[in-house]
Each structure stands twice: as structure tokens, then as C-alpha cells.
Amino acid sequence: GDATGSRSIHEEQIAVKRVPFLQPHLTRADARRVVAGDVAARPVVSFKQVETLQSLRATLAATRHNAFPVVQPSASGDGDVMLGIITRRKVEEILESRHGCNNSFHFGAL
């Protein structure tokens, strides 16, 4: 909105379509309350540290995500630990370089 408190047509469209949107002037307190889950795509699509090339291909075909967390099971067994993030483009490059292979890929240290 502007100084009068009214919203622009673009802000109205964002509200109607329920698009996640951060206000341009977020206070520190507000920023601390925003977590990745508030703006991340659902469901979360991740890769394990070792994936088959077939799984990588299937995931890219099934989603339009531009980045994926790479995870491994936590030592305590109560969920996954994020090792890093890999971009869609990097996964595409991996698949292009291994064209015709049907084996696994190890993401290694991210």
C-alpha cells in the first residue's frame, strides 16, 4: 500500500491469488518470524545424498522447482539434515554428462 493505506491493483491481484508476498518494509522483528516454510513450494522435493539417475530424471520431469535441498537422515533418526542445495540447472548438467548411464550419482560435499 501507499501512505494512505490503499493497495494498488497489483497488490490486490496478489491478495486475490493468495501469492506469498513479503512487504517491502519488513521490520527486523517481522523478518525473524518468516521461515523458509512460509515461502517454500509445497510439497518439499529433496534429493538424498545418493540418488539414481533415473530418480533425478523423474524428479525434474515431475516438478518445476529451480532448486532442491540435498538431505541425509539425521543421526538421531528423527528427520533429515540438509547438506546443501543444488540447482535444477546443475542437476540437468549432471544428467547431460552421464547420458546413457543408468547408475547412481553421489552429490558429495555441497
N, CA, C and O atoms as a Tinker XYZ file with bonds, in Angstrom:
   440  protein
     1  N      0.798000   -1.177000    0.000000    73     2
     2  CA     0.000000    0.000000    0.000000    64     1     3
     3  C      0.853000    1.259000    0.000000    63     2     4     5
     4  O      2.079000    1.206000    0.102000    81     3
     5  N      0.179000    2.377000   -0.115000    73     3     6
     6  CA     0.881000    3.658000   -0.087000    64     5     7
     7  C      0.659000    4.331000    1.263000    63     6     8     9
     8  O      0.156000    3.711000    2.200000    81     7
     9  N      1.033000    5.590000    1.353000    73     7    10
    10  CA     0.931000    6.322000    2.621000    64     9    11
    11  C     -0.515000    6.439000    3.097000    63    10    12    13
    12  O     -0.760000    6.597000    4.293000    81    11
    13  N     -1.478000    6.364000    2.169000    73    11    14
    14  CA    -2.889000    6.471000    2.555000    64    13    15
    15  C     -3.459000    5.142000    3.021000    63    14    16    17
    16  O     -4.573000    5.079000    3.540000    81    15
    17  N     -2.681000    4.075000    2.830000    73    15    18
    18  CA    -3.151000    2.762000    3.254000    64    17    19
    19  C     -3.894000    1.994000    2.180000    63    18    20    21
    20  O     -4.288000    0.850000    2.408000    81    19
    21  N     -4.098000    2.598000    1.000000    73    19    22
    22  CA    -4.783000    1.877000   -0.067000    64    21    23
    23  C     -3.797000    1.039000   -0.868000    63    22    24    25
    24  O     -2.626000    1.391000   -1.012000    81    23
    25  N     -4.305000   -0.090000   -1.390000    73    23    26
    26  CA    -3.451000   -1.009000   -2.141000    64    25    27
    27  C     -3.588000   -0.773000   -3.640000    63    26    28    29
    28  O     -4.641000   -0.364000   -4.129000    81    27
    29  N     -2.502000   -1.038000   -4.355000    73    27    30
    30  CA    -2.514000   -0.908000   -5.814000    64    29    31
    31  C     -3.246000   -2.103000   -6.421000    63    30    32    33
    32  O     -3.529000   -3.085000   -5.735000    81    31
    33  N     -3.547000   -2.008000   -7.712000    73    31    34
    34  CA    -4.198000   -3.111000   -8.421000    64    33    35
    35  C     -3.328000   -4.367000   -8.365000    63    34    36    37
    36  O     -3.843000   -5.480000   -8.265000    81    35
    37  N     -2.008000   -4.181000   -8.429000    73    35    38
    38  CA    -1.101000   -5.329000   -8.374000    64    37    39
    39  C     -1.149000   -5.998000   -7.004000    63    38    40    41
    40  O     -1.140000   -7.225000   -6.905000    81    39
    41  N     -1.198000   -5.190000   -5.954000    73    39    42
    42  CA    -1.298000   -5.742000   -4.603000    64    41    43
    43  C     -2.633000   -6.459000   -4.404000    63    42    44    45
    44  O     -2.694000   -7.479000   -3.717000    81    43
    45  N     -3.690000   -5.934000   -4.997000    73    43    46
    46  CA    -4.997000   -6.586000   -4.923000    64    45    47
    47  C     -4.959000   -7.947000   -5.613000    63    46    48    49
    48  O     -5.500000   -8.923000   -5.094000    81    47
    49  N     -4.317000   -8.016000   -6.791000    73    47    50
    50  CA    -4.214000   -9.284000   -7.510000    64    49    51
    51  C     -3.410000  -10.303000   -6.712000    63    50    52    53
    52  O     -3.760000  -11.483000   -6.677000    81    51
    53  N     -2.348000   -9.857000   -6.079000    73    51    54
    54  CA    -1.541000  -10.744000   -5.239000    64    53    55
    55  C     -2.398000  -11.297000   -4.107000    63    54    56    57
    56  O     -2.330000  -12.487000   -3.799000    81    55
    57  N     -3.204000  -10.439000   -3.487000    73    55    58
    58  CA    -4.060000  -10.868000   -2.382000    64    57    59
    59  C     -5.131000  -11.848000   -2.857000    63    58    60    61
    60  O     -5.377000  -12.861000   -2.203000    81    59
    61  N     -5.767000  -11.552000   -3.990000    73    59    62
    62  CA    -6.825000  -12.413000   -4.517000    64    61    63
    63  C     -6.273000  -13.789000   -4.886000    63    62    64    65
    64  O     -6.906000  -14.809000   -4.616000    81    63
    65  N     -5.101000  -13.812000   -5.500000    73    63    66
    66  CA    -4.494000  -15.079000   -5.925000    64    65    67
    67  C     -3.774000  -15.799000   -4.789000    63    66    68    69
    68  O     -3.301000  -16.923000   -4.958000    81    67
    69  N     -3.692000  -15.143000   -3.624000    73    67    70
    70  CA    -3.044000  -15.708000   -2.439000    64    69    71
    71  C     -1.590000  -16.077000   -2.698000    63    70    72    73
    72  O     -1.107000  -17.115000   -2.245000    81    71
    73  N     -0.907000  -15.219000   -3.427000    73    71    74
    74  CA     0.511000  -15.409000   -3.719000    64    73    75
    75  C      1.317000  -14.967000   -2.502000    63    74    76    77
    76  O      1.095000  -13.871000   -1.987000    81    75
    77  N      2.263000  -15.811000   -2.026000    73    75    78
    78  CA     3.097000  -15.369000   -0.902000    64    77    79
    79  C      3.859000  -14.103000   -1.294000    63    78    80    81
    80  O      4.454000  -14.038000   -2.370000    81    79
    81  N      3.837000  -13.116000   -0.429000    73    79    82
    82  CA     4.433000  -11.830000   -0.765000    64    81    83
    83  C      4.961000  -11.179000    0.498000    63    82    84    85
    84  O      4.233000  -11.045000    1.482000    81    83
    85  N      6.216000  -10.776000    0.479000    73    83    86
    86  CA     6.799000  -10.059000    1.607000    64    85    87
    87  C      6.627000   -8.569000    1.383000    63    86    88    89
    88  O      6.908000   -8.061000    0.297000    81    87
    89  N      6.177000   -7.885000    2.387000    73    87    90
    90  CA     6.025000   -6.439000    2.292000    64    89    91
    91  C      7.400000   -5.797000    2.089000    63    90    92    93
    92  O      8.403000   -6.330000    2.565000    81    91
    93  N      7.458000   -4.660000    1.388000    73    91    94
    94  CA     8.756000   -4.059000    1.074000    64    93    95
    95  C      9.499000   -3.523000    2.292000    63    94    96    97
    96  O     10.721000   -3.386000    2.251000    81    95
    97  N      8.795000   -3.222000    3.358000    73    95    98
    98  CA     9.446000   -2.646000    4.537000    64    97    99
    99  C      9.219000   -3.556000    5.736000    63    98   100   101
   100  O      8.426000   -3.245000    6.625000    81    99
   101  N      9.914000   -4.668000    5.749000    73    99   102
   102  CA     9.801000   -5.639000    6.825000    64   101   103
   103  C     10.650000   -5.189000    8.005000    63   102   104   105
   104  O     11.825000   -4.861000    7.842000    81   103
   105  N     10.066000   -5.175000    9.172000    73   103   106
   106  CA    10.850000   -4.840000   10.364000    64   105   107
   107  C     11.709000   -6.042000   10.742000    63   106   108   109
   108  O     11.435000   -7.164000   10.317000    81   107
   109  N     12.736000   -5.808000   11.532000    73   107   110
   110  CA    13.577000   -6.920000   11.993000    64   109   111
   111  C     12.749000   -7.975000   12.712000    63   110   112   113
   112  O     12.941000   -9.173000   12.505000    81   111
   113  N     11.841000   -7.533000   13.546000    73   111   114
   114  CA    11.002000   -8.476000   14.293000    64   113   115
   115  C     10.158000   -9.318000   13.342000    63   114   116   117
   116  O     10.028000  -10.528000   13.527000    81   115
   117  N      9.579000   -8.672000   12.313000    73   115   118
   118  CA     8.789000   -9.410000   11.327000    64   117   119
   119  C      9.663000  -10.377000   10.544000    63   118   120   121
   120  O      9.265000  -11.516000   10.300000    81   119
   121  N     10.848000   -9.935000   10.148000    73   119   122
   122  CA    11.753000  -10.774000    9.362000    64   121   123
   123  C     12.153000  -12.026000   10.135000    63   122   124   125
   124  O     12.331000  -13.088000    9.539000    81   123
   125  N     12.293000  -11.917000   11.434000    73   123   126
   126  CA    12.675000  -13.079000   12.249000    64   125   127
   127  C     11.547000  -14.097000   12.342000    63   126   128   129
   128  O     11.796000  -15.268000   12.633000    81   127
   129  N     10.326000  -13.675000   12.103000    73   127   130
   130  CA     9.188000  -14.598000   12.165000    64   129   131
   131  C      8.956000  -15.318000   10.840000    63   130   132   133
   132  O      8.212000  -16.298000   10.806000    81   131
   133  N      9.560000  -14.869000    9.763000    73   131   134
   134  CA     9.400000  -15.508000    8.459000    64   133   135
   135  C     10.391000  -16.663000    8.369000    63   134   136   137
   136  O     11.595000  -16.477000    8.542000    81   135
   137  N      9.872000  -17.854000    8.098000    73   135   138
   138  CA    10.730000  -19.029000    7.958000    64   137   139
   139  C     10.600000  -19.571000    6.540000    63   138   140   141
   140  O      9.669000  -19.225000    5.814000    81   139
   141  N     11.537000  -20.418000    6.159000    73   139   142
   142  CA    11.555000  -20.953000    4.794000    64   141   143
   143  C     10.226000  -21.591000    4.420000    63   142   144   145
   144  O      9.775000  -21.461000    3.282000    81   143
   145  N      9.603000  -22.271000    5.352000    73   143   146
   146  CA     8.334000  -22.928000    5.074000    64   145   147
   147  C      7.220000  -21.975000    4.682000    63   146   148   149
   148  O      6.253000  -22.381000    4.037000    81   147
   149  N      7.347000  -20.708000    5.065000    73   147   150
   150  CA     6.334000  -19.714000    4.704000    64   149   151
   151  C      6.370000  -19.365000    3.222000    63   150   152   153
   152  O      5.355000  -18.954000    2.659000    81   151
   153  N      7.514000  -19.522000    2.591000    73   151   154
   154  CA     7.649000  -19.121000    1.192000    64   153   155
   155  C      8.067000  -20.259000    0.269000    63   154   156   157
   156  O      8.112000  -20.074000   -0.947000    81   155
   157  N      8.371000  -21.423000    0.814000    73   155   158
   158  CA     8.839000  -22.554000    0.008000    64   157   159
   159  C      7.668000  -23.234000   -0.691000    63   158   160   161
   160  O      6.532000  -23.202000   -0.217000    81   159
   161  N      7.971000  -23.845000   -1.819000    73   159   162
   162  CA     6.965000  -24.611000   -2.542000    64   161   163
   163  C      6.607000  -25.855000   -1.731000    63   162   164   165
   164  O      7.449000  -26.409000   -1.025000    81   163
   165  N      5.373000  -26.279000   -1.837000    73   163   166
   166  CA     4.917000  -27.483000   -1.152000    64   165   167
   167  C      4.434000  -28.471000   -2.185000    63   166   168   169
   168  O      3.840000  -28.024000   -3.167000    81   167
   169  N      4.624000  -29.733000   -2.067000    73   167   170
   170  CA     5.446000  -30.341000   -1.028000    64   169   171
   171  C      6.927000  -30.097000   -1.303000    63   170   172   173
   172  O      7.327000  -29.844000   -2.440000    81   171
   173  N      7.724000  -30.177000   -0.256000    73   171   174
   174  CA     9.169000  -30.025000   -0.420000    64   173   175
   175  C      9.680000  -31.230000   -1.198000    63   174   176   177
   176  O      9.369000  -32.372000   -0.863000    81   175
   177  N     10.455000  -30.972000   -2.224000    73   175   178
   178  CA    11.052000  -32.038000   -3.025000    64   177   179
   179  C     12.548000  -31.974000   -2.795000    63   178   180   181
   180  O     13.186000  -30.958000   -3.073000    81   179
   181  N     13.107000  -33.063000   -2.287000    73   179   182
   182  CA    14.537000  -33.072000   -1.970000    64   181   183
   183  C     15.204000  -34.280000   -2.602000    63   182   184   185
   184  O     14.542000  -35.217000   -3.048000    81   183
   185  N     16.528000  -34.237000   -2.629000    73   183   186
   186  CA    17.322000  -35.374000   -3.081000    64   185   187
   187  C     18.093000  -35.930000   -1.899000    63   186   188   189
   188  O     18.551000  -35.186000   -1.031000    81   187
   189  N     18.231000  -37.260000   -1.878000    73   187   190
   190  CA    19.129000  -37.879000   -0.909000    64   189   191
   191  C     20.551000  -37.667000   -1.411000    63   190   192   193
   192  O     20.758000  -37.303000   -2.569000    81   191
   193  N     21.526000  -37.894000   -0.542000    73   191   194
   194  CA    22.921000  -37.667000   -0.927000    64   193   195
   195  C     23.324000  -38.572000   -2.089000    63   194   196   197
   196  O     24.145000  -38.181000   -2.919000    81   195
   197  N     22.759000  -39.767000   -2.155000    73   195   198
   198  CA    22.992000  -40.677000   -3.280000    64   197   199
   199  C     21.644000  -40.938000   -3.935000    63   198   200   201
   200  O     20.708000  -41.403000   -3.284000    81   199
   201  N     21.551000  -40.638000   -5.219000    73   199   202
   202  CA    20.314000  -40.814000   -5.984000    64   201   203
   203  C     20.623000  -41.544000   -7.279000    63   202   204   205
   204  O     21.722000  -41.429000   -7.823000    81   203
   205  N     19.648000  -42.294000   -7.766000    73   203   206
   206  CA    19.815000  -42.894000   -9.084000    64   205   207
   207  C     19.586000  -41.812000  -10.132000    63   206   208   209
   208  O     18.855000  -40.850000   -9.895000    81   207
   209  N     20.209000  -41.977000  -11.278000    73   207   210
   210  CA    19.996000  -41.016000  -12.363000    64   209   211
   211  C     18.537000  -41.039000  -12.801000    63   210   212   213
   212  O     17.978000  -40.010000  -13.184000    81   211
   213  N     17.924000  -42.220000  -12.742000    73   211   214
   214  CA    16.508000  -42.341000  -13.086000    64   213   215
   215  C     15.651000  -41.493000  -12.140000    63   214   216   217
   216  O     14.700000  -40.843000  -12.574000    81   215
   217  N     15.986000  -41.502000  -10.866000    73   215   218
   218  CA    15.253000  -40.696000   -9.889000    64   217   219
   219  C     15.429000  -39.201000  -10.163000    63   218   220   221
   220  O     14.472000  -38.434000  -10.060000    81   219
   221  N     16.650000  -38.789000  -10.513000    73   219   222
   222  CA    16.895000  -37.380000  -10.845000    64   221   223
   223  C     16.052000  -36.962000  -12.045000    63   222   224   225
   224  O     15.428000  -35.900000  -12.037000    81   223
   225  N     16.038000  -37.813000  -13.084000    73   223   226
   226  CA    15.251000  -37.507000  -14.287000    64   225   227
   227  C     13.764000  -37.395000  -13.952000    63   226   228   229
   228  O     13.086000  -36.466000  -14.391000    81   227
   229  N     13.268000  -38.349000  -13.171000    73   227   230
   230  CA    11.846000  -38.372000  -12.819000    64   229   231
   231  C     11.458000  -37.136000  -12.012000    63   230   232   233
   232  O     10.390000  -36.561000  -12.224000    81   231
   233  N     12.320000  -36.732000  -11.094000    73   231   234
   234  CA    12.028000  -35.556000  -10.272000    64   233   235
   235  C     11.968000  -34.298000  -11.123000    63   234   236   237
   236  O     11.067000  -33.477000  -10.949000    81   235
   237  N     12.917000  -34.134000  -12.042000    73   235   238
   238  CA    12.895000  -32.950000  -12.910000    64   237   239
   239  C     11.661000  -32.948000  -13.801000    63   238   240   241
   240  O     11.089000  -31.892000  -14.073000    81   239
   241  N     11.248000  -34.131000  -14.256000    73   239   242
   242  CA    10.069000  -34.216000  -15.118000    64   241   243
   243  C      8.781000  -33.907000  -14.346000    63   242   244   245
   244  O      7.818000  -33.396000  -14.918000    81   243
   245  N      8.771000  -34.216000  -13.054000    73   243   246
   246  CA     7.556000  -34.071000  -12.250000    64   245   247
   247  C      7.398000  -32.705000  -11.592000    63   246   248   249
   248  O      6.313000  -32.377000  -11.113000    81   247
   249  N      8.466000  -31.900000  -11.559000    73   247   250
   250  CA     8.386000  -30.615000  -10.860000    64   249   251
   251  C      8.932000  -29.486000  -11.726000    63   250   252   253
   252  O      9.610000  -29.711000  -12.729000    81   251
   253  N      8.614000  -28.270000  -11.305000    73   251   254
   254  CA     9.174000  -27.089000  -11.956000    64   253   255
   255  C     10.107000  -26.349000  -11.001000    63   254   256   257
   256  O     10.509000  -25.218000  -11.276000    81   255
   257  N     10.449000  -26.983000   -9.884000    73   255   258
   258  CA    11.317000  -26.348000   -8.888000    64   257   259
   259  C     12.653000  -25.971000   -9.519000    63   258   260   261
   260  O     13.142000  -26.661000  -10.413000    81   259
   261  N     13.234000  -24.883000   -9.051000    73   259   262
   262  CA    14.526000  -24.428000   -9.566000    64   261   263
   263  C     15.696000  -24.781000   -8.673000    63   262   264   265
   264  O     16.849000  -24.586000   -9.056000    81   263
   265  N     15.416000  -25.300000   -7.486000    73   263   266
   266  CA    16.479000  -25.728000   -6.575000    64   265   267
   267  C     15.915000  -26.789000   -5.646000    63   266   268   269
   268  O     14.715000  -26.830000   -5.373000    81   267
   269  N     16.807000  -27.645000   -5.168000    73   267   270
   270  CA    16.398000  -28.766000   -4.338000    64   269   271
   271  C     17.349000  -28.918000   -3.162000    63   270   272   273
   272  O     18.565000  -28.848000   -3.342000    81   271
   273  N     16.814000  -29.127000   -1.952000    73   271   274
   274  CA    17.703000  -29.446000   -0.840000    64   273   275
   275  C     18.249000  -30.861000   -1.022000    63   274   276   277
   276  O     17.552000  -31.751000   -1.510000    81   275
   277  N     19.494000  -31.049000   -0.626000    73   275   278
   278  CA    20.094000  -32.390000   -0.591000    64   277   279
   279  C     20.172000  -32.756000    0.882000    63   278   280   281
   280  O     20.723000  -32.009000    1.690000    81   279
   281  N     19.611000  -33.922000    1.227000    73   279   282
   282  CA    19.476000  -34.298000    2.632000    64   281   283
   283  C     20.047000  -35.681000    2.903000    63   282   284   285
   284  O     20.253000  -36.488000    1.996000    81   283
   285  N     20.294000  -35.924000    4.186000    73   283   286
   286  CA    20.636000  -37.265000    4.652000    64   285   287
   287  C     19.900000  -37.465000    5.971000    63   286   288   289
   288  O     19.601000  -36.494000    6.666000    81   287
   289  N     19.604000  -38.718000    6.322000    73   287   290
   290  CA    18.916000  -38.958000    7.596000    64   289   291
   291  C     19.751000  -38.443000    8.765000    63   290   292   293
   292  O     20.976000  -38.562000    8.764000    81   291
   293  N     19.078000  -37.870000    9.757000    73   291   294
   294  CA    19.791000  -37.382000   10.941000    64   293   295
   295  C     20.297000  -38.567000   11.752000    63   294   296   297
   296  O     19.741000  -39.662000   11.676000    81   295
   297  N     21.342000  -38.346000   12.521000    73   295   298
   298  CA    21.920000  -39.404000   13.356000    64   297   299
   299  C     20.906000  -39.917000   14.372000    63   298   300   301
   300  O     20.925000  -41.095000   14.728000    81   299
   301  N     20.031000  -39.047000   14.834000    73   299   302
   302  CA    19.034000  -39.443000   15.832000    64   301   303
   303  C     17.844000  -40.155000   15.203000    63   302   304   305
   304  O     17.028000  -40.748000   15.909000    81   303
   305  N     17.743000  -40.099000   13.867000    73   303   306
   306  CA    16.656000  -40.773000   13.174000    64   305   307
   307  C     15.336000  -40.025000   13.188000    63   306   308   309
   308  O     14.310000  -40.586000   12.804000    81   307
   309  N     15.339000  -38.777000   13.619000    73   307   310
   310  CA    14.090000  -38.018000   13.702000    64   309   311
   311  C     13.940000  -37.000000   12.573000    63   310   312   313
   312  O     13.532000  -35.863000   12.811000    81   311
   313  N     14.261000  -37.396000   11.373000    73   311   314
   314  CA    14.126000  -36.494000   10.230000    64   313   315
   315  C     15.399000  -36.444000    9.415000    63   314   316   317
   316  O     16.288000  -37.282000    9.568000    81   315
   317  N     15.471000  -35.462000    8.558000    73   315   318
   318  CA    16.619000  -35.306000    7.673000    64   317   319
   319  C     17.429000  -34.074000    8.042000    63   318   320   321
   320  O     16.917000  -33.116000    8.619000    81   319
   321  N     18.703000  -34.127000    7.694000    73   319   322
   322  CA    19.607000  -32.994000    7.864000    64   321   323
   323  C     19.930000  -32.477000    6.473000    63   322   324   325
   324  O     20.295000  -33.253000    5.590000    81   323
   325  N     19.800000  -31.176000    6.271000    73   323   326
   326  CA    20.104000  -30.602000    4.968000    64   325   327
   327  C     21.609000  -30.426000    4.816000    63   326   328   329
   328  O     22.267000  -29.806000    5.651000    81   327
   329  N     22.138000  -30.985000    3.733000    73   327   330
   330  CA    23.568000  -30.885000    3.443000    64   329   331
   331  C     23.877000  -29.681000    2.571000    63   330   332   333
   332  O     24.984000  -29.143000    2.612000    81   331
   333  N     22.905000  -29.263000    1.789000    73   331   334
   334  CA    23.107000  -28.144000    0.879000    64   333   335
   335  C     21.958000  -28.064000   -0.098000    63   334   336   337
   336  O     20.935000  -28.728000    0.066000    81   335
   337  N     22.138000  -27.248000   -1.111000    73   335   338
   338  CA    21.115000  -27.048000   -2.137000    64   337   339
   339  C     21.773000  -27.214000   -3.495000    63   338   340   341
   340  O     22.906000  -26.782000   -3.710000    81   339
   341  N     21.046000  -27.848000   -4.410000    73   339   342
   342  CA    21.534000  -27.978000   -5.781000    64   341   343
   343  C     20.485000  -27.387000   -6.717000    63   342   344   345
   344  O     19.286000  -27.592000   -6.530000    81   343
   345  N     20.945000  -26.659000   -7.715000    73   343   346
   346  CA    20.019000  -26.024000   -8.650000    64   345   347
   347  C     19.549000  -27.018000   -9.701000    63   346   348   349
   348  O     20.210000  -28.019000   -9.977000    81   347
   349  N     18.411000  -26.721000  -10.270000    73   347   350
   350  CA    17.869000  -27.537000  -11.353000    64   349   351
   351  C     18.884000  -27.612000  -12.501000    63   350   352   353
   352  O     19.117000  -28.681000  -13.066000    81   351
   353  N     19.480000  -26.468000  -12.835000    73   351   354
   354  CA    20.443000  -26.428000  -13.940000    64   353   355
   355  C     21.617000  -27.364000  -13.678000    63   354   356   357
   356  O     22.070000  -28.055000  -14.590000    81   355
   357  N     22.116000  -27.397000  -12.441000    73   355   358
   358  CA    23.238000  -28.276000  -12.108000    64   357   359
   359  C     22.829000  -29.742000  -12.238000    63   358   360   361
   360  O     23.614000  -30.557000  -12.721000    81   359
   361  N     21.619000  -30.086000  -11.818000    73   359   362
   362  CA    21.135000  -31.467000  -11.976000    64   361   363
   363  C     21.035000  -31.800000  -13.463000    63   362   364   365
   364  O     21.401000  -32.900000  -13.877000    81   363
   365  N     20.541000  -30.855000  -14.270000    73   363   366
   366  CA    20.470000  -31.073000  -15.721000    64   365   367
   367  C     21.861000  -31.309000  -16.306000    63   366   368   369
   368  O     22.034000  -32.171000  -17.167000    81   367
   369  N     22.855000  -30.545000  -15.840000    73   367   370
   370  CA    24.233000  -30.729000  -16.310000    64   369   371
   371  C     24.758000  -32.112000  -15.930000    63   370   372   373
   372  O     25.432000  -32.761000  -16.729000    81   371
   373  N     24.456000  -32.558000  -14.730000    73   371   374
   374  CA    24.872000  -33.897000  -14.290000    64   373   375
   375  C     24.266000  -34.947000  -15.209000    63   374   376   377
   376  O     24.959000  -35.863000  -15.653000    81   375
   377  N     22.981000  -34.818000  -15.494000    73   375   378
   378  CA    22.309000  -35.796000  -16.353000    64   377   379
   379  C     22.855000  -35.764000  -17.776000    63   378   380   381
   380  O     23.013000  -36.814000  -18.400000    81   379
   381  N     23.144000  -34.568000  -18.297000    73   379   382
   382  CA    23.711000  -34.465000  -19.644000    64   381   383
   383  C     25.087000  -35.119000  -19.712000    63   382   384   385
   384  O     25.411000  -35.779000  -20.699000    81   383
   385  N     25.888000  -34.943000  -18.684000    73   383   386
   386  CA    27.243000  -35.505000  -18.693000    64   385   387
   387  C     27.237000  -37.016000  -18.505000    63   386   388   389
   388  O     28.231000  -37.677000  -18.807000    81   387
   389  N     26.146000  -37.568000  -18.017000    73   387   390
   390  CA    26.057000  -39.012000  -17.785000    64   389   391
   391  C     24.997000  -39.636000  -18.687000    63   390   392   393
   392  O     24.410000  -40.660000  -18.337000    81   391
   393  N     24.749000  -39.032000  -19.837000    73   391   394
   394  CA    23.749000  -39.531000  -20.780000    64   393   395
   395  C     24.015000  -40.999000  -21.096000    63   394   396   397
   396  O     25.142000  -41.376000  -21.420000    81   395
   397  N     22.988000  -41.816000  -21.001000    73   395   398
   398  CA    23.126000  -43.233000  -21.307000    64   397   399
   399  C     23.529000  -44.084000  -20.121000    63   398   400   401
   400  O     23.503000  -45.312000  -20.209000    81   399
   401  N     23.897000  -43.466000  -19.025000    73   399   402
   402  CA    24.270000  -44.217000  -17.820000    64   401   403
   403  C     23.013000  -44.511000  -17.008000    63   402   404   405
   404  O     22.083000  -43.706000  -16.981000    81   403
   405  N     22.991000  -45.646000  -16.358000    73   403   406
   406  CA    21.851000  -45.996000  -15.517000    64   405   407
   407  C     22.273000  -46.235000  -14.080000    63   406   408   409
   408  O     21.646000  -47.024000  -13.373000    81   407
   409  N     23.314000  -45.572000  -13.642000    73   407   410
   410  CA    23.801000  -45.787000  -12.290000    64   409   411
   411  C     23.419000  -44.642000  -11.368000    63   410   412   413
   412  O     22.603000  -43.789000  -11.718000    81   411
   413  N     24.016000  -44.635000  -10.195000    73   411   414
   414  CA    23.703000  -43.630000   -9.183000    64   413   415
   415  C     24.649000  -42.446000   -9.262000    63   414   416   417
   416  O     25.722000  -42.514000   -9.862000    81   415
   417  N     24.220000  -41.364000   -8.641000    73   415   418
   418  CA    25.070000  -40.185000   -8.527000    64   417   419
   419  C     25.180000  -39.822000   -7.061000    63   418   420   421
   420  O     24.179000  -39.794000   -6.346000    81   419
   421  N     26.399000  -39.544000   -6.611000    73   419   422
   422  CA    26.668000  -39.132000   -5.234000    64   421   423
   423  C     26.927000  -37.636000   -5.240000    63   422   424   425
   424  O     27.866000  -37.174000   -5.888000    81   423
   425  N     26.105000  -36.871000   -4.525000    73   423   426
   426  CA    26.243000  -35.421000   -4.522000    64   425   427
   427  C     27.511000  -34.944000   -3.837000    63   426   428   429
   428  O     27.973000  -33.836000   -4.111000    81   427
   429  N     28.084000  -35.749000   -2.955000    73   427   430
   430  CA    29.333000  -35.358000   -2.297000    64   429   431
   431  C     29.152000  -34.136000   -1.431000    63   430   432   433
   432  O     28.052000  -33.858000   -0.952000    81   431
   433  N     30.225000  -33.411000   -1.233000    73   431   434
   434  CA    30.181000  -32.213000   -0.383000    64   433   435
   435  C     29.611000  -31.049000   -1.171000    63   434   436   437
   436  O     30.142000  -30.675000   -2.217000    81   435
   437  N     28.540000  -30.484000   -0.672000    73   435   438
   438  CA    27.930000  -29.325000   -1.341000    64   437   439
   439  C     28.422000  -28.051000   -0.722000    63   438   440
   440  O     28.025000  -26.965000   -1.145000    81   439
